[in-house]
């Protein structure tokens, strides 16, 4: 995946922080157009965090607490969509298995199943 390309496209800066600074994997500061990611994460986890945080780009920070669930779901959906796009670059659409995809990317099957399947169907229809 070309995370740097997405960061450039969205004009967002990425900084890594030490885990003891904040007790979270990442966060997005819209005023600074900056994503902060925990440096202790693996490269795969960092990628997922960056994609999730990029999913917050169009969210209104003033409404975040009121629309928390919606905004977090939209950010997760963006992350999943981008991971599926990356998968489809190197794999045949007919070989897609949502469960294997979820396990590989360590996405919970509880909330991820329908999101993965919906985003795959949406992307598969435009290929």
N, CA and C of each residue as an Amber inpcrd file, in Angstrom:
protein
   381
   0.8520000  -1.1870000   0.0000000   0.0000000   0.0000000   0.0000000
   0.8840000   1.2310000   0.0000000   0.4120000   2.2220000  -0.6400000
   1.1520000   3.4690000  -0.7510000   0.5850000   4.4980000   0.2290000
   0.8930000   4.3350000   1.4990000   0.4020000   5.2500000   2.5260000
   0.8840000   6.6680000   2.2450000   2.1410000   6.7960000   1.8430000
   2.6740000   8.1340000   1.5710000   1.9210000   8.8200000   0.4400000
   1.4860000   8.0470000  -0.5490000   0.6900000   8.6270000  -1.6400000
  -0.6350000   9.1660000  -1.1180000  -1.2810000   8.4120000  -0.2390000
  -2.5480000   8.8780000   0.3440000  -2.3370000  10.1070000   1.2220000
  -1.2640000  10.1080000   1.9980000  -0.9710000  11.2720000   2.8340000
  -0.7480000  12.5080000   1.9620000  -0.0240000  12.3240000   0.8610000
   0.1880000  13.4410000  -0.0720000  -1.1230000  13.8870000  -0.7040000
  -1.9300000  12.9250000  -1.1260000  -3.2120000  13.2370000  -1.7590000
  -4.1080000  14.0570000  -0.8310000  -4.1390000  13.6840000   0.4330000
  -4.9880000  14.3750000   1.4020000  -4.2860000  15.5550000   2.0780000
  -3.0010000  15.7400000   1.7220000  -2.2010000  16.8230000   2.3030000
  -2.1680000  16.7410000   3.8360000  -1.8100000  15.5490000   4.3100000
  -1.7470000  15.2710000   5.7370000  -0.3150000  14.8590000   6.0840000
   0.1590000  15.3120000   7.2330000   1.4880000  14.9700000   7.7270000
   1.3680000  13.8340000   8.7340000   2.3520000  12.9650000   8.7460000
   2.3790000  11.8390000   9.6660000   3.5320000  12.0040000  10.6420000
   3.2480000  11.8360000  11.9230000   4.2650000  11.8260000  12.9730000
   4.0770000  10.5770000  13.8180000   5.1990000   9.9980000  14.2360000
   5.1630000   8.8640000  15.1500000   5.4220000   9.3730000  16.5570000
   4.7250000   8.7870000  17.5300000   4.9440000   9.1610000  18.9200000
   5.2420000   7.9140000  19.7440000   5.8960000   8.1100000  20.8600000
   6.1790000   6.9940000  21.7600000   4.9190000   6.6420000  22.5360000
   4.6990000   5.3600000  22.7200000   3.4790000   4.8500000  23.3270000
   3.1160000   5.4440000  24.6680000   4.1020000   5.8880000  25.4270000
   3.7810000   6.4390000  26.7380000   3.2220000   7.8620000  26.6570000
   3.3260000   8.5020000  25.5120000   2.8080000   9.8590000  25.3530000
   1.2740000   9.8700000  25.3860000   0.6520000   9.0030000  24.5790000
  -0.8040000   8.8440000  24.5780000  -1.0870000   7.3470000  24.6450000
  -2.0990000   6.9680000  25.3360000  -2.4470000   5.5470000  25.4530000
  -3.4740000   5.1900000  24.3870000  -3.0430000   5.3090000  23.1400000
  -3.8900000   4.9670000  21.9920000  -2.9820000   4.6890000  20.8090000
  -3.5720000   4.1250000  19.7560000  -2.7700000   3.7740000  18.5830000
  -2.5290000   4.9710000  17.6680000  -3.4890000   5.8620000  17.5850000
  -3.3140000   7.0070000  16.7120000  -4.4050000   8.0320000  16.9010000
  -4.1730000   9.2060000  16.3620000  -5.1850000  10.2580000  16.3980000
  -4.9220000  11.2550000  15.2770000  -5.9760000  11.9440000  14.9090000
  -5.9090000  12.9250000  13.8220000  -6.2370000  14.2960000  14.3870000
  -5.3710000  15.2610000  14.1080000  -5.6090000  16.6480000  14.4950000
  -5.9780000  17.4250000  13.2420000  -7.2630000  17.7080000  13.0450000
  -7.7030000  18.3530000  11.8060000  -7.1370000  19.7590000  11.6110000
  -6.9770000  20.5320000  12.6800000  -6.4520000  21.8910000  12.5290000
  -5.0310000  21.8890000  11.9720000  -4.2670000  20.8630000  12.3130000
  -2.8840000  20.7490000  11.8450000  -2.7510000  19.8330000  10.6230000
  -3.8660000  19.1590000  10.2600000  -3.8580000  18.1510000   9.1890000
  -2.7040000  17.1710000   9.4320000  -2.6870000  16.6540000  10.6640000
  -1.6100000  15.7730000  11.0950000  -2.1850000  14.5330000  11.7580000
  -1.6050000  13.3940000  11.3910000  -1.9390000  12.1190000  12.0200000
  -0.7500000  11.7050000  12.8720000  -1.0430000  11.3540000  14.1160000
  -0.0320000  10.8430000  15.0340000  -0.2880000   9.3570000  15.2280000
   0.7760000   8.5540000  15.1030000   0.6550000   7.1050000  15.2250000
   1.7030000   6.5970000  16.2140000   1.2800000   5.6520000  17.0350000
   2.1440000   5.0360000  18.0340000   3.2950000   4.3040000  17.3360000
   4.5130000   4.6970000  17.6500000   5.7040000   4.1180000  17.0170000
   5.9150000   2.6500000  17.3920000   5.3010000   2.1960000  18.4700000
   5.4730000   0.8120000  18.9200000   4.6910000  -0.1890000  18.0640000
   3.8060000   0.2950000  17.2100000   2.9900000  -0.5950000  16.3860000
   3.8180000  -1.1960000  15.2540000   3.4000000  -2.3750000  14.8080000
   4.0290000  -2.9830000  13.6330000   3.6860000  -2.1440000  12.4040000
   4.3840000  -2.3730000  11.3320000   4.1220000  -1.6170000  10.0970000
   2.6890000  -1.8370000   9.6050000   2.2090000  -3.0760000   9.7000000
   0.8300000  -3.4010000   9.2900000  -0.1790000  -2.6400000  10.1500000
   0.0520000  -2.6180000  11.4480000  -0.8580000  -1.9000000  12.3490000
  -0.8050000  -0.3990000  12.1060000   0.3780000   0.1270000  11.8680000
   0.5000000   1.5620000  11.5600000  -0.3100000   1.9140000  10.3230000
  -0.2050000   1.0580000   9.3070000  -0.9380000   1.2860000   8.0650000
  -2.4360000   1.3460000   8.3300000  -2.9380000   0.4070000   9.1100000
  -4.3670000   0.4000000   9.4300000  -4.7670000   1.6490000  10.2080000
  -3.9300000   2.0640000  11.1520000  -4.2310000   3.2550000  11.9460000
  -4.2470000   4.4930000  11.0540000  -3.2680000   4.6160000  10.1750000
  -3.2280000   5.7670000   9.2640000  -4.4730000   5.7870000   8.3920000
  -4.8490000   4.6360000   7.8390000  -6.0470000   4.5760000   7.0010000
  -7.2880000   4.9510000   7.8020000  -7.3960000   4.4510000   9.0130000
  -8.5430000   4.7900000   9.8540000  -8.5780000   6.3020000  10.1150000
  -7.4430000   6.8610000  10.4780000  -7.3980000   8.2940000  10.7740000
  -7.6750000   9.1310000   9.5300000  -7.2370000   8.6880000   8.3640000
  -7.5760000   9.3920000   7.1200000  -9.0810000   9.3780000   6.8830000
  -9.7480000   8.3630000   7.3990000 -11.2010000   8.2900000   7.2890000
 -11.9190000   9.3760000   8.0720000 -11.1930000  10.0880000   8.9230000
 -11.7740000  11.1880000   9.7010000 -11.6100000  12.5480000   9.0190000
 -10.9630000  12.5850000   7.8780000 -10.6180000  13.8550000   7.2130000
 -11.8150000  14.7950000   7.0670000 -12.9490000  14.2920000   6.6530000
 -14.1070000  15.1590000   6.3900000 -15.0570000  15.2890000   7.5750000
 -14.6410000  14.8340000   8.7280000 -15.4980000  14.9180000   9.9130000
 -15.3450000  16.2630000  10.6110000 -16.4540000  16.7560000  11.0880000
 -16.4660000  18.0240000  11.8120000 -16.0930000  17.7690000  13.2670000
 -14.9300000  18.2750000  13.7170000 -14.4990000  18.0110000  15.0920000
 -15.4790000  18.5120000  16.1490000 -16.2440000  19.5260000  15.8280000
 -17.2160000  20.0570000  16.7910000 -18.3580000  19.0710000  17.0370000
 -18.5830000  18.1890000  16.0840000 -19.6810000  17.2210000  16.2040000
 -19.1930000  15.8240000  16.5970000 -17.8920000  15.6930000  16.8380000
 -17.3240000  14.3690000  17.0630000 -17.9860000  13.6230000  18.2240000
 -18.1390000  14.2750000  19.3680000 -18.7030000  13.5770000  20.5240000
 -20.1540000  13.1670000  20.2890000 -20.8840000  13.9980000  19.5790000
 -22.2940000  13.6810000  19.3070000 -22.4260000  12.5770000  18.2550000
 -21.4840000  12.5500000  17.2970000 -21.5470000  11.5840000  16.2000000
 -20.4280000  10.5480000  16.2790000 -19.9760000  10.2770000  17.4760000
 -18.8350000   9.3910000  17.6930000 -18.9680000   8.0530000  16.9600000
 -20.0510000   7.3530000  17.1630000 -20.2300000   6.0350000  16.5540000
 -20.2440000   6.1270000  15.0290000 -20.9690000   7.0860000  14.4990000
 -21.0210000   7.2660000  13.0470000 -19.6320000   7.5700000  12.4830000
 -18.9270000   8.4980000  13.1060000 -17.5990000   8.8860000  12.6230000
 -16.6080000   7.7230000  12.7080000 -16.6380000   6.9780000  13.7850000
 -15.7260000   5.8430000  13.9220000 -16.0520000   4.7530000  12.8960000
 -17.3370000   4.5090000  12.6570000 -17.7280000   3.5290000  11.6350000
 -17.2860000   3.9860000  10.2530000 -17.4370000   5.2600000   9.9460000
 -17.0110000   5.7790000   8.6470000 -15.4950000   5.6630000   8.4870000
 -14.7520000   5.9170000   9.5450000 -13.2950000   5.7880000   9.4800000
 -12.8850000   4.3280000   9.2940000 -13.5570000   3.4110000  10.0020000
 -13.2740000   1.9800000   9.8110000 -13.6230000   1.5450000   8.3930000
 -14.7200000   2.0380000   7.8700000 -15.1410000   1.6950000   6.5120000
 -14.1100000   2.1860000   5.4910000 -13.5900000   3.3880000   5.6900000
 -12.5550000   3.9120000   4.7960000 -11.3210000   3.0090000   4.8320000
 -10.8990000   2.6140000   6.0490000  -9.7460000   1.7400000   6.2020000
  -9.9670000   0.4310000   5.4460000 -11.1230000  -0.1780000   5.6430000
 -11.4280000  -1.4480000   4.9890000 -11.4520000  -1.2870000   3.4750000
 -12.0780000  -0.2270000   2.9940000 -12.1470000   0.0200000   1.5500000
 -10.7430000   0.1070000   0.9450000  -9.8590000   0.8450000   1.5960000
  -8.5000000   0.9980000   1.0800000  -7.7170000  -0.3090000   1.1390000
  -7.9120000  -1.0950000   2.1880000  -7.2460000  -2.3970000   2.2820000
  -7.7480000  -3.3480000   1.1980000  -9.0400000  -3.3080000   0.9040000
  -9.5920000  -4.1600000  -0.1610000  -9.0630000  -3.7030000  -1.5220000
  -9.0070000  -2.3940000  -1.7490000  -8.4360000  -1.8870000  -3.0100000
  -7.0220000  -2.4230000  -3.2000000  -6.2470000  -2.3800000  -2.1370000
  -4.8750000  -2.8680000  -2.2010000  -4.8420000  -4.3680000  -2.4880000
  -5.7260000  -5.1180000  -1.8500000  -5.8170000  -6.5580000  -2.0780000
  -6.1470000  -6.8620000  -3.5360000  -7.0940000  -6.1260000  -4.0940000
  -7.5570000  -6.3980000  -5.4560000  -6.5340000  -6.0310000  -6.5280000
  -5.5330000  -5.2550000  -6.1780000  -4.4580000  -4.9340000  -7.1300000
  -3.6640000  -6.1860000  -7.4950000  -3.5300000  -7.1080000  -6.5340000
  -2.6780000  -8.2850000  -6.7290000  -3.4280000  -9.6080000  -6.7380000
  -4.7540000  -9.5570000  -6.5440000  -5.5150000 -10.7980000  -6.4410000
  -6.7630000 -10.7310000  -7.3130000  -7.1760000 -11.8900000  -7.7620000
  -8.3800000 -11.9850000  -8.5740000  -9.6060000 -11.7560000  -7.7000000
 -10.5500000 -11.0040000  -8.2200000 -11.7680000 -10.6750000  -7.4840000
 -12.5160000 -11.9410000  -7.0540000 -12.3980000 -13.0050000  -7.8280000
 -13.1220000 -14.2420000  -7.5350000 -12.4810000 -15.0560000  -6.4080000
 -11.2820000 -14.6840000  -6.0010000 -10.6060000 -15.3870000  -4.9180000
 -10.8120000 -14.7230000  -3.5650000 -11.5890000 -13.6510000  -3.5160000
 -11.7570000 -12.9130000  -2.2690000 -12.5630000 -13.7240000  -1.2660000
 -12.0360000 -13.8120000  -0.0560000 -12.7090000 -14.4900000   1.0440000
 -12.7090000 -13.5150000   2.2180000 -13.8790000 -13.0210000   2.5710000
 -13.9430000 -11.9680000   3.5800000 -13.3590000 -12.4070000   4.9170000
 -13.5420000 -13.6880000   5.2900000 -13.0570000 -14.1610000   6.5770000
 -11.5280000 -14.2220000   6.5980000 -10.9390000 -14.7330000   5.5390000
  -9.4760000 -14.7570000   5.4580000  -8.9160000 -13.3310000   5.4530000
  -9.5950000 -12.4290000   4.7540000  -9.1950000 -11.0270000   4.7120000
  -9.2340000 -10.4340000   6.1240000 -10.3140000 -10.6800000   6.8510000
 -10.4640000 -10.1620000   8.2200000  -9.3750000 -10.7180000   9.1330000
  -9.1190000 -12.0080000   9.0340000  -8.0940000 -12.6150000   9.8810000
  -6.7120000 -12.0680000   9.5500000  -6.4160000 -11.9470000   8.2660000
  -5.1020000 -11.4360000   7.8440000  -4.8660000 -10.0260000   8.3750000
  -5.8850000  -9.1860000   8.3040000  -5.7550000  -7.7870000   8.7370000
  -6.1670000  -7.5760000  10.1920000  -6.4570000  -8.6650000  10.8920000
  -6.8500000  -8.6170000  12.2990000  -8.0120000  -7.6390000  12.5230000
  -9.0370000  -7.8200000  11.7050000 -10.2640000  -7.0320000  11.8180000
 -11.3070000  -7.9140000  12.4870000 -11.9370000  -7.3970000  13.4940000
 -12.9410000  -8.1650000  14.2240000 -14.0500000  -8.6200000  13.2700000
 -14.3830000  -9.8950000  13.3540000 -15.4720000 -10.4000000  12.5170000
 -16.8250000  -9.9670000  13.0680000 -16.8610000  -9.5120000  14.3040000
 -18.1200000  -9.0640000  14.9090000 -18.6480000  -7.8380000  14.1940000
 -17.8220000  -6.8060000  14.0780000 -18.2710000  -5.5880000  13.3980000
 -17.7950000  -5.5330000  11.9560000 -16.7850000  -6.3130000  11.6150000
 -16.1870000  -6.2050000  10.2940000 -16.8640000  -6.9780000   9.1860000
 -17.5900000  -8.0350000   9.5210000 -18.1480000  -8.9040000   8.4790000
 -18.9680000  -8.1370000   7.4550000 -19.9980000  -7.4430000   7.9020000
 -20.8750000  -6.7630000   6.9360000 -20.1390000  -5.6310000   6.2390000
 -19.2740000  -4.9260000   6.9630000 -18.5340000  -3.8150000   6.3620000
 -17.5980000  -4.3170000   5.2630000 -16.8900000  -5.3960000   5.5380000
 -15.9750000  -5.9740000   4.5460000 -16.7530000  -6.4410000   3.3250000
 -17.8430000  -7.1570000   3.5480000 -18.6200000  -7.6770000   2.4290000
 -19.2380000  -6.5530000   1.6020000 -19.7670000  -5.5300000   2.2550000
 -20.3660000  -4.4040000   1.5300000 -19.3250000  -3.6540000   0.7080000
 -18.1810000  -3.3680000   1.3060000 -17.1430000  -2.6320000   0.5840000
 -16.5760000  -3.4670000  -0.5550000 -16.4490000  -4.7680000  -0.3550000
 -15.9770000  -5.6330000  -1.4480000 -16.9710000  -5.6080000  -2.6020000
 -18.2560000  -5.7690000  -2.2930000 -19.2750000  -5.7410000  -3.3640000
 -19.2450000  -4.4190000  -4.1080000 -19.1300000  -3.3070000  -3.3850000
 -19.0740000  -1.9950000  -4.0260000 -17.8780000  -1.8640000  -4.9470000
 -16.7230000  -2.3340000  -4.4890000 -15.5080000  -2.2510000  -5.2990000
 -15.5300000  -3.2500000  -6.4440000 -16.0340000  -4.4520000  -6.1990000
 -16.0770000  -5.4780000  -7.2450000 -16.9860000  -5.0660000  -8.3960000
 -18.0140000  -4.2720000  -8.0970000 -18.9360000  -3.8240000  -9.1490000
 -18.3050000  -2.7960000 -10.0730000 -17.2630000  -2.1030000  -9.6270000
 -16.6560000  -1.0920000 -10.4900000 -15.4070000  -1.6070000 -11.1880000
 -15.0030000  -2.8410000 -10.8770000 -13.8160000  -3.4250000 -11.5280000
 -14.2140000  -4.0220000 -12.8600000
